Amino acid sequence: MEVIRDAGEILAEGDAVRAGGRSIGFVPTMGFFHDGHLSLMRRARAERDVVLVSIFVNPLQFGPAEDLDSYPRDLDRDLALADREGVDLVFAPDVDEMFPNGRPEVTVDPGPIADRLEGAARLGHFRGVCTVLARLFHLVGPSRAYFGEKDAQQLAVVRAMVRDLGFPVEVQGCPIVREPDGLAMSSRNSYLSREERVAARSLSEALRLAADAARDGETDASKVESIMRTRVDAEPLAALDYAAIVDDASFEDVAELDRPARALVAATVGKPRLIDNALLPVRENAGEEGR
């Protein structure tokens, strides 16, 4: 496995890979790997000739009150895990290498999908995500890029950016990887105390209850949202940010579960702010109603 820190070198390496007729699977990360990250690497390894992983804690996507300085980092451990997964190239630049002229004056507008939910809770977050990905996509070049579905709104934003700006990148979403207790894997889970870890399960449990309600025939989205809110609010250590059901493509609110819809939940538990989501089984319900 080769570790590259120079932007020009990674650009040249990608060109050389494609000139040799090989394809690139690209996994952009902020490091501190867990099984969710590793599942993306395995998917890329199975589908592409060369696997390239980036490790960069992007300052542009952190707000003033967020955890940039304390965000967990362990590059040596990450490199060992990537090597074990058969990764070919790791791009691990510092901030000056990614943004040699300082904080960019020109950034990428993430569009209307980013105006609500995570975008409203974390102002500027998606602009920072899109700006760093635009830089990374330029450096890596034509490739298939792998993203976890845990960050479902981010995935929708990235797909829209790639589509509208014409990046030569195929965006591949991959299933959420969960802990045995149902908690969605996240680097920020390391902040949780034992008691907070138990409280954090309320997010995945709220989503399970939402899916159960939809499967049982409930089509009123507001009622399903209420079920989710009630479950998280019952946990004293969890401060609910939002519980929402949106159209899976547009991320606009839906009133009825008559189309592919996604349930989303966000809450602060102790120090970290956690998010989770699940696609609701509404197509099956709609089919049953039409019989």
Legacy VTK file of the C-alpha trace (Angstrom):
# vtk DataFile Version 3.0
C-alpha trace
ASCII
DATASET POLYDATA
POINTS 291 float
0.000 0.000 0.000
1.336 3.404 -0.986
0.686 6.481 1.148
0.685 9.761 -0.756
0.548 13.223 0.788
1.173 15.392 -2.276
-1.815 16.550 -4.365
0.113 16.571 -7.623
1.322 13.047 -6.983
-2.159 11.648 -6.407
-3.357 13.374 -9.582
-0.544 11.752 -11.561
-1.123 8.367 -9.939
-4.787 8.358 -10.928
-3.927 9.251 -14.514
-1.379 6.427 -14.620
-3.888 3.895 -13.285
-6.452 4.774 -15.948
-3.804 4.914 -18.692
-3.085 1.296 -17.835
-6.722 0.407 -18.420
-7.578 -0.044 -14.745
-10.509 1.411 -12.823
-10.443 3.301 -9.512
-12.677 2.812 -6.505
-12.471 5.915 -4.326
-13.443 6.027 -0.650
-13.287 9.570 0.795
-13.065 9.584 4.607
-12.101 11.701 7.611
-10.312 8.732 9.147
-10.669 7.053 12.548
-11.953 3.991 10.747
-14.723 1.723 11.958
-16.440 -1.200 10.250
-18.614 1.193 8.252
-15.530 2.647 6.555
-14.063 -0.806 6.061
-17.251 -2.025 4.394
-16.850 0.726 1.783
-13.272 -0.379 1.134
-14.394 -3.994 0.747
-17.100 -2.972 -1.713
-14.569 -0.950 -3.718
-12.096 -3.860 -3.611
-14.740 -6.218 -5.006
-15.789 -3.898 -7.830
-12.735 -1.899 -8.968
-9.141 -2.657 -9.967
-7.469 -0.095 -7.706
-8.785 1.109 -4.336
-7.883 4.654 -3.281
-8.821 5.958 0.177
-8.462 9.568 1.266
-8.008 10.535 4.928
-8.602 14.217 5.568
-10.406 15.940 8.426
-12.026 18.723 6.452
-12.157 22.004 8.417
-14.674 23.498 5.985
-17.502 21.249 7.177
-17.165 22.056 10.897
-19.016 24.983 12.436
-17.443 27.317 15.036
-18.944 25.381 17.956
-18.254 21.920 16.524
-15.543 19.403 17.353
-12.823 20.001 14.737
-9.932 20.118 17.222
-11.134 17.132 19.223
-12.360 15.045 16.285
-10.815 11.566 16.794
-7.688 10.858 14.761
-5.321 7.884 14.604
-3.505 7.812 11.277
-1.202 4.881 12.090
-4.165 2.704 13.059
-6.096 3.805 9.969
-3.212 2.937 7.671
-2.866 -0.503 9.229
-6.583 -1.184 8.777
-6.562 0.065 5.191
-3.575 -2.128 4.383
-5.380 -5.126 5.877
-8.351 -4.446 3.582
-6.166 -4.505 0.493
-6.256 -0.773 -0.207
-3.732 0.198 -2.885
-3.378 3.946 -2.363
-4.018 6.252 0.577
-4.112 10.006 0.072
-3.476 11.642 3.460
-2.795 15.348 2.844
-2.483 18.090 5.421
-4.656 21.200 5.261
-2.049 23.269 3.422
-1.792 20.616 0.714
-5.546 20.521 0.188
-6.010 24.288 0.376
-2.623 25.839 -0.496
-4.079 29.358 -0.724
-5.786 29.166 2.641
-9.514 28.902 3.182
-11.093 28.841 -0.286
-12.779 32.006 -1.473
-14.705 30.036 -4.104
-16.922 27.282 -2.697
-19.629 24.951 -3.994
-23.277 25.839 -3.361
-24.909 22.556 -2.276
-28.344 23.500 -3.596
-31.836 23.333 -2.098
-31.524 19.780 -0.704
-29.019 21.219 1.781
-31.295 23.958 3.114
-33.069 21.816 5.715
-32.501 19.106 8.335
-28.724 18.717 8.624
-28.210 21.839 6.534
-30.354 23.924 8.874
-28.815 22.405 11.999
-25.223 22.777 10.772
-25.033 25.974 8.716
-22.351 25.754 6.046
-21.761 22.034 6.598
-22.814 20.831 3.168
-21.026 23.702 1.442
-17.854 22.494 3.147
-18.538 18.877 2.173
-19.174 19.742 -1.464
-16.140 22.017 -1.691
-13.704 19.424 -0.366
-15.242 16.676 -2.501
-14.951 18.858 -5.599
-11.245 19.207 -4.835
-10.844 15.473 -4.186
-12.809 14.463 -7.281
-10.571 16.722 -9.348
-7.440 15.124 -7.913
-8.634 11.512 -8.160
-10.287 11.874 -11.560
-12.770 9.478 -13.187
-13.722 6.863 -10.625
-16.499 5.198 -8.666
-16.856 6.884 -5.255
-18.327 5.029 -2.282
-20.402 6.664 0.464
-22.287 5.229 3.420
-26.060 5.646 3.538
-25.897 6.695 7.202
-25.297 10.222 5.898
-28.312 9.954 3.605
-28.810 13.683 3.066
-25.120 14.111 2.309
-25.363 11.287 -0.222
-28.293 13.041 -1.920
-26.367 16.324 -2.007
-23.272 14.654 -3.495
-25.311 12.892 -6.149
-26.910 16.203 -7.139
-23.525 17.939 -7.266
-21.990 15.230 -9.456
-25.015 15.251 -11.755
-25.332 19.013 -12.115
-21.628 19.877 -12.343
-20.719 16.954 -14.567
-18.007 15.308 -12.494
-16.751 12.087 -14.156
-17.585 10.175 -10.969
-20.110 7.425 -10.326
-21.548 7.778 -6.821
-22.293 4.487 -5.073
-24.279 4.413 -1.833
-23.628 1.541 0.565
-25.779 0.154 3.415
-25.473 1.422 6.992
-23.289 -0.760 9.197
-24.590 -1.124 12.743
-23.266 -2.219 16.093
-24.813 -5.408 17.541
-27.151 -3.222 19.638
-28.422 -1.402 16.519
-26.434 1.830 16.908
-25.234 3.120 13.537
-21.447 3.082 13.405
-19.847 6.520 13.647
-16.454 7.876 14.618
-18.265 10.061 17.141
-19.573 7.001 19.004
-16.187 6.965 20.752
-17.312 10.028 22.734
-20.192 8.158 24.404
-20.069 6.980 28.002
-21.609 3.629 28.878
-24.880 5.275 29.933
-24.931 7.520 26.862
-24.310 4.527 24.629
-27.492 2.931 25.980
-29.373 6.193 25.446
-28.096 6.454 21.865
-29.967 3.270 20.976
-33.158 5.328 21.069
-32.373 6.642 17.569
-32.282 3.237 15.884
-35.216 2.083 18.002
-37.247 5.101 16.842
-36.506 4.149 13.241
-37.508 0.543 13.893
-40.820 1.727 15.336
-41.363 3.951 12.285
-40.709 1.040 9.936
-43.034 -1.184 11.940
-45.809 1.397 11.742
-45.384 1.780 7.978
-45.302 -1.972 7.513
-48.509 -2.285 9.526
-50.244 0.091 7.142
-49.858 3.558 8.681
-49.648 6.070 5.826
-49.898 9.376 7.733
-46.318 10.640 7.866
-47.026 12.998 10.771
-48.198 10.092 12.920
-45.064 8.106 12.148
-42.912 11.144 12.964
-44.742 11.435 16.288
-43.888 7.816 17.071
-40.219 8.565 16.452
-40.216 11.733 18.554
-41.953 9.994 21.443
-39.324 7.254 21.564
-36.339 9.608 21.577
-37.976 12.081 23.973
-38.501 9.227 26.438
-34.716 8.956 26.825
-33.521 11.595 29.362
-29.953 11.638 28.037
-31.019 12.278 24.439
-31.933 15.765 23.202
-33.912 15.380 19.975
-33.011 17.713 17.112
-35.472 16.409 14.542
-37.484 13.376 13.512
-38.621 13.660 9.913
-39.937 11.677 6.993
-38.924 12.864 3.536
-39.184 11.872 -0.082
-36.177 9.637 -0.670
-35.138 11.484 -3.833
-35.925 15.145 -3.160
-35.660 15.188 0.660
-38.837 17.263 0.785
-41.419 16.537 3.484
-44.145 14.070 2.618
-47.658 13.992 4.062
-48.533 10.454 3.004
-46.382 7.351 2.739
-47.357 6.728 -0.864
-43.869 6.834 -2.404
-40.295 5.838 -1.440
-39.723 7.713 1.810
-36.951 7.865 4.355
-37.226 8.362 8.101
-34.459 10.477 9.610
-33.579 11.266 13.193
-30.920 13.424 14.840
-30.204 13.947 18.534
-27.443 15.044 20.863
-26.461 12.380 23.361
-23.859 13.642 25.808
-21.168 15.352 23.736
-21.816 14.008 20.220
-24.649 14.819 17.880
-25.777 11.571 16.238
-27.824 10.921 13.108
-29.514 7.837 11.703
-32.049 6.962 9.036
-33.998 4.139 7.433
-35.875 3.645 4.191
-39.506 2.932 5.038
-41.344 -0.046 3.509
-43.964 2.139 1.835
-43.986 0.507 -1.585
-45.235 -2.713 -0.073
-48.032 -0.846 1.699
-49.058 0.982 -1.444
-49.235 -2.327 -3.282
-51.423 -3.831 -0.603
-53.820 -0.871 -0.719
-54.212 -1.300 -4.481
-55.332 -4.932 -4.232
LINES 1 292
291 0 1 2 3 4 5 6 7 8 9 10 11 12 13 14 15 16 17 18 19 20 21 22 23 24 25 26 27 28 29 30 31 32 33 34 35 36 37 38 39 40 41 42 43 44 45 46 47 48 49 50 51 52 53 54 55 56 57 58 59 60 61 62 63 64 65 66 67 68 69 70 71 72 73 74 75 76 77 78 79 80 81 82 83 84 85 86 87 88 89 90 91 92 93 94 95 96 97 98 99 100 101 102 103 104 105 106 107 108 109 110 111 112 113 114 115 116 117 118 119 120 121 122 123 124 125 126 127 128 129 130 131 132 133 134 135 136 137 138 139 140 141 142 143 144 145 146 147 148 149 150 151 152 153 154 155 156 157 158 159 160 161 162 163 164 165 166 167 168 169 170 171 172 173 174 175 176 177 178 179 180 181 182 183 184 185 186 187 188 189 190 191 192 193 194 195 196 197 198 199 200 201 202 203 204 205 206 207 208 209 210 211 212 213 214 215 216 217 218 219 220 221 222 223 224 225 226 227 228 229 230 231 232 233 234 235 236 237 238 239 240 241 242 243 244 245 246 247 248 249 250 251 252 253 254 255 256 257 258 259 260 261 262 263 264 265 266 267 268 269 270 271 272 273 274 275 276 277 278 279 280 281 282 283 284 285 286 287 288 289 290
